[in-house]
């Protein structure tokens, strides 16, 4: 798992230096710098949570700073599906981000913010247990392709925040991560 994270961070670092070294005018630029879009999301969790699948919907407000860079504000709802033993868990993400366009609609993105849990973490079905709801810090990085009104992106997202005071054993960790795909439509 650490190898995958290190590989992903290495690729993002290389991409960042490529973007800053060779910025191009690539994003179709309209007269209005404000855009709003909605998207459907799906993901596979990589570690730290009983659920292996995430489904969600998000809205994204985007402000074009220039033809190459845009600021984003994203929020919505993630549902981490339950398993045969564990209950589902919901989360409301609120993220600020940056998109850097590098060529013909392709871009790299980074986001940071919080995720507000709506159910207890890792609760066993039909029992009121698990780790109480909390707010997690989250960070993500990814890449995508925007064409006309459509936006397709792939991201790696990490969720951080332990409630050690609620643990019987301090070795339990509530941090987790996922790889997600978003298909969005911008108005």
Secondary structure, DSSP 4 states (H G I P E B T S, - for coil): -HHHHHHHHHHHHHHHHHHHHS----S---S--EEEEEEEEEEEEEESSS--EEEEEEEEEEEESSSSEEEEEEEEEEEE---SSBPPEEEEEEEEEEEEEEETTEEEEEEEEEEEESS-BTPBTTSS-SBPP-EEEEEEEEEEEEETTEEEEEEEEEEE---GGG-SSTT----EEEEEEEEEEE-
